Amino acid sequence: MSNNEKYHQAFGVYGICEVGHKVLVINKNGGPYKNRFDLPGGSLEEGESLAEAMKREFKEETGIEIEIIKNIGVIDFVLPWEWNGHTHVHHIAVYYLVRKVGGEISTPEQFDGQDSLGAVWVTENVITEDNASPLVLKALEWINTGKLGIEAEYYDGWKVKNS
């Protein structure tokens, strides 16, 4: 880290919902993963538990109600992102395996802080580093290997897609 770098630390919970070799992702409308596929999830609200946040975020961003099957683990990502005086984001992500128990994919209500344009089911063959967030890429790695890893993932050449 150089003296000119300033890191924003982001923390959130994210759900992997897989059915028939398809993964549920959202179309991201903000932040460093804008205009890419991302996992449903996000930050905790005041006084909210990890599990409560996971269920709320999933419902808000996809329209689907979930149950949490298990905690997969925690991994972090570091990438350039110029925002609010920061030069990078250090994103800490708690991963959960989740299962749909109700609801249907619907267009999310738009409110301040909502960064999902809606959810879609995608197959692994359409996911690339150019169209997906590091969270989705790591989720696919976990689906294929059963391993999340423990070392931070660095995306030094990351470009935010503004269109």
C-alpha positions in Angstrom: 0.0 0.0 0.0 1.4 3.4 -1.0 0.8 6.6 0.9 -1.6 7.8 -1.8 -3.9 4.8 -1.4 -7.0 5.1 0.7 -9.2 2.0 1.4 -12.9 1.9 1.9 -13.8 -1.2 3.9 -17.0 -2.9 2.9 -18.6 -5.8 4.8 -21.6 -7.8 3.6 -23.4 -11.1 3.5 -24.0 -12.9 0.2 -26.1 -16.0 -0.8 -25.3 -18.7 -3.3 -28.6 -20.1 -4.6 -28.0 -22.9 -7.2 -30.8 -24.9 -8.9 -30.1 -27.2 -11.8 -26.6 -25.9 -12.7 -27.8 -22.3 -12.6 -26.9 -19.7 -10.1 -29.1 -16.7 -9.1 -27.4 -13.4 -9.6 -28.5 -9.8 -9.7 -27.8 -7.1 -12.2 -25.8 -4.6 -10.2 -26.7 -0.9 -10.5 -24.0 0.7 -8.3 -20.6 0.5 -6.6 -17.5 -1.1 -8.0 -19.5 -4.0 -9.6 -21.9 -1.8 -11.5 -23.2 -3.2 -14.8 -22.1 -6.7 -13.8 -23.6 -9.8 -12.3 -23.3 -9.9 -8.5 -24.5 -12.2 -5.8 -27.7 -11.2 -3.9 -26.7 -9.7 -0.5 -25.2 -6.7 1.1 -24.6 -4.7 4.3 -26.2 -5.2 7.7 -28.6 -2.7 9.1 -28.4 -1.4 12.6 -28.8 -4.2 15.1 -29.3 -6.8 12.4 -27.8 -10.3 12.6 -25.9 -11.8 9.7 -28.7 -14.3 9.0 -31.4 -11.6 9.2 -29.4 -9.4 6.8 -29.0 -12.3 4.4 -32.7 -13.1 4.3 -33.7 -9.4 4.0 -31.1 -8.5 1.3 -32.0 -11.6 -0.8 -35.7 -10.8 -0.6 -35.2 -7.1 -1.4 -32.9 -7.7 -4.4 -34.6 -10.8 -5.9 -38.1 -11.1 -4.6 -37.2 -14.6 -3.4 -37.5 -15.8 0.2 -34.7 -18.1 1.4 -33.6 -20.3 4.1 -29.9 -20.5 5.0 -28.5 -24.0 4.6 -25.0 -23.3 5.8 -22.3 -20.7 6.3 -19.6 -21.4 3.6 -17.0 -19.0 5.0 -15.5 -15.5 4.6 -13.2 -14.2 1.9 -12.0 -10.7 1.0 -11.3 -8.9 -2.2 -9.2 -5.8 -2.9 -9.7 -3.7 -6.0 -9.3 -0.2 -7.3 -12.4 2.0 -6.9 -12.4 5.7 -6.7 -15.3 6.7 -4.4 -15.8 9.3 -1.8 -12.1 10.1 -1.5 -11.0 6.4 -1.5 -8.8 4.8 -4.1 -9.6 1.2 -3.4 -12.3 -1.0 -1.8 -11.4 -3.9 0.6 -14.6 -6.0 0.4 -15.1 -8.6 3.1 -17.8 -11.1 2.1 -19.5 -13.7 4.3 -20.9 -16.5 2.0 -24.0 -18.6 2.7 -25.5 -21.5 0.8 -29.2 -20.7 0.6 -32.3 -22.4 -0.8 -35.5 -20.8 -2.2 -38.5 -21.4 0.0 -40.9 -18.9 -1.4 -41.6 -16.0 -3.7 -40.7 -15.5 -7.4 -38.1 -13.3 -9.1 -39.5 -9.8 -9.3 -38.3 -6.3 -10.1 -36.9 -4.9 -6.9 -38.4 -1.8 -5.3 -36.1 1.1 -6.0 -35.0 3.1 -2.9 -31.9 4.9 -1.7 -29.2 2.2 -1.4 -30.9 -0.3 -3.6 -28.3 -1.4 -6.1 -30.1 -4.4 -7.8 -31.9 -4.0 -11.1 -33.3 -7.5 -10.7 -32.3 -11.1 -10.6 -31.6 -13.7 -13.3 -30.6 -17.4 -13.3 -27.3 -17.9 -15.2 -25.2 -20.9 -16.1 -21.5 -21.0 -15.4 -20.6 -20.8 -19.1 -21.9 -17.2 -19.4 -19.9 -15.9 -16.4 -16.6 -14.1 -17.1 -14.4 -11.6 -15.3 -15.7 -9.0 -17.7 -19.4 -9.4 -16.8 -19.3 -10.6 -13.1 -18.1 -9.4 -9.8 -15.3 -11.1 -7.9 -18.1 -12.5 -5.5 -19.7 -14.4 -8.4 -16.4 -15.7 -9.6 -15.5 -16.9 -6.2 -18.9 -18.5 -5.8 -18.4 -20.5 -9.0 -15.0 -21.6 -7.7 -16.6 -22.8 -4.5 -19.4 -24.6 -6.4 -16.8 -26.4 -8.6 -14.2 -27.2 -5.9 -15.9 -27.0 -2.5 -13.2 -24.6 -1.5 -13.4 -20.8 -0.7 -9.7 -20.2 0.2 -8.3 -18.0 2.9 -6.1 -15.5 1.0 -7.5 -12.2 -0.2 -8.1 -11.9 -3.9 -6.5 -8.9 -5.6 -7.9 -7.4 -8.8 -5.3 -4.7 -9.5 -6.5 -4.1 -13.1 -10.2 -3.8 -12.1 -12.3 -1.4 -14.1 -15.7 -0.1 -13.0 -18.1 -0.4 -16.0 -20.2 2.7 -16.2 -22.2 1.4 -19.1 
